[in-house]
Amino acid sequence: MIKTHKLASKEWVGEAVEVKDGFAKVRLKTREEMKVDEYGLIHGGFTFGAADLAAMLAVNEETVVLYKAEVKFTAPVKLGEEIVATAKVVEVDGRKRKVEVEAWTDKKVLEGVMYCYVPEKHVLS
């Protein structure tokens, strides 16, 4: 059962295709509005967003937030490609979670670590 980021846009950050204890997979179909030039290059923020959503769903706590990311982009994404992002919780330290993330099309396009925090109450409450 998904406990967090329930209103995240499937069109802009992706759709959960698998969520289980400490792991998540998100799929994002690229769209015309995501491209930044006439070659069809997709803005990296969308790749990052899919990986971020996967990290949030891997932690799957209602109040989880991202506080730090160490990622690198390894290849460009082109219009028409589908991004699949995966995330795996690799360390738990109290309320902190270290999450390894990857994103792929037909090649790896992003890899790294996202650091999440689970506050007692919502950050905006």
C-alpha positions as CSV (number, residue, x, y, z in Angstrom):
1,M,0.0,0.0,0.0
2,I,1.4,3.4,-1.0
3,K,1.5,5.8,2.0
4,T,3.3,8.8,0.5
5,H,3.3,11.2,-2.4
6,K,-0.2,9.9,-3.4
7,L,-0.9,13.0,-5.5
8,A,2.3,13.0,-7.5
9,S,1.5,13.6,-11.2
10,K,1.9,10.4,-13.3
11,E,2.4,12.6,-16.4
12,W,5.3,14.7,-14.9
13,V,7.1,12.6,-12.3
14,G,6.0,9.0,-13.1
15,E,3.7,6.2,-12.0
16,A,4.5,3.6,-9.4
17,V,4.7,0.1,-11.0
18,E,6.2,-1.7,-8.0
19,V,6.3,-0.8,-4.3
20,K,7.5,-3.3,-1.7
21,D,9.4,-3.1,1.5
22,G,12.4,-0.9,0.9
23,F,12.1,-0.9,-2.9
24,A,10.2,0.9,-5.6
25,K,10.0,1.2,-9.4
26,V,8.5,4.2,-11.2
27,R,7.8,4.5,-14.9
28,L,7.7,7.9,-16.7
29,K,6.7,8.3,-20.3
30,T,8.4,11.4,-21.9
31,R,6.2,14.0,-23.5
32,E,6.6,16.8,-25.9
33,E,6.5,19.5,-23.2
34,M,9.5,18.0,-21.5
35,K,11.9,18.6,-24.3
36,V,14.4,21.5,-24.2
37,D,15.5,21.7,-27.9
38,E,14.8,20.7,-31.4
39,Y,16.7,17.5,-31.0
40,G,14.2,16.2,-28.5
41,L,16.5,16.3,-25.4
42,I,14.4,15.8,-22.2
43,H,15.2,18.2,-19.3
44,G,17.1,16.3,-16.6
45,G,14.7,17.5,-14.0
46,F,12.2,15.0,-15.2
47,T,14.7,12.1,-14.9
48,F,15.6,13.4,-11.4
49,G,11.9,13.7,-10.5
50,A,11.2,10.0,-11.4
51,A,14.2,8.9,-9.3
52,D,13.1,11.1,-6.4
53,L,9.6,9.6,-6.5
54,A,11.0,6.1,-6.6
55,A,13.1,7.0,-3.5
56,M,10.1,8.4,-1.6
57,L,8.1,5.3,-2.4
58,A,10.9,3.0,-1.4
59,V,10.9,4.6,2.0
60,N,7.0,4.7,1.9
61,E,6.4,6.7,5.1
62,E,3.7,9.3,4.9
63,T,5.9,12.3,5.9
64,V,9.1,11.3,4.0
65,V,11.1,14.2,2.4
66,L,14.3,14.4,0.4
67,Y,17.1,16.4,2.1
68,K,20.1,15.6,0.0
69,A,20.9,14.0,-3.3
70,E,24.2,12.8,-4.8
71,V,23.4,11.7,-8.3
72,K,25.0,11.9,-11.7
73,F,23.4,11.8,-15.1
74,T,25.1,9.1,-17.3
75,A,23.3,9.5,-20.6
76,P,20.7,11.8,-22.2
77,V,17.0,11.1,-22.5
78,K,15.3,11.7,-25.8
79,L,11.6,12.4,-26.5
80,G,9.8,9.2,-27.0
81,E,11.9,7.2,-24.5
82,E,10.4,5.8,-21.3
83,I,12.3,6.3,-18.1
84,V,12.2,3.6,-15.5
85,A,13.6,4.6,-12.1
86,T,14.3,2.2,-9.3
87,A,15.2,2.9,-5.6
88,K,16.4,0.7,-2.8
89,V,16.7,1.6,0.9
90,V,20.3,0.6,1.8
91,E,20.6,2.2,5.2
92,V,18.3,3.2,8.1
93,D,19.6,5.5,10.8
94,G,16.8,6.6,13.1
95,R,14.6,8.8,10.9
96,K,17.2,9.0,8.1
97,R,17.2,6.7,5.1
98,K,19.9,6.3,2.5
99,V,18.4,5.2,-0.8
100,E,20.3,4.0,-3.9
101,V,18.6,5.1,-7.1
102,E,19.0,4.4,-10.8
103,A,17.1,5.4,-13.9
104,W,17.1,3.7,-17.3
105,T,15.7,4.0,-20.8
106,D,17.5,1.5,-23.0
107,K,20.6,2.6,-21.2
108,K,21.4,3.9,-17.7
109,V,20.6,7.6,-17.5
110,L,21.0,8.4,-13.8
111,E,22.6,6.8,-10.8
112,G,23.4,7.8,-7.2
113,V,22.1,8.1,-3.7
114,M,19.3,10.1,-2.2
115,Y,19.0,10.9,1.5
116,C,15.6,11.0,3.0
117,Y,14.2,12.0,6.3
118,V,11.0,10.9,8.0
119,P,9.8,13.7,10.3
120,E,7.3,13.1,13.0
121,K,4.8,15.4,11.3
122,H,4.4,16.8,7.8
123,V,6.9,19.5,7.0
124,L,4.1,22.0,6.2
125,S,2.0,21.3,9.2
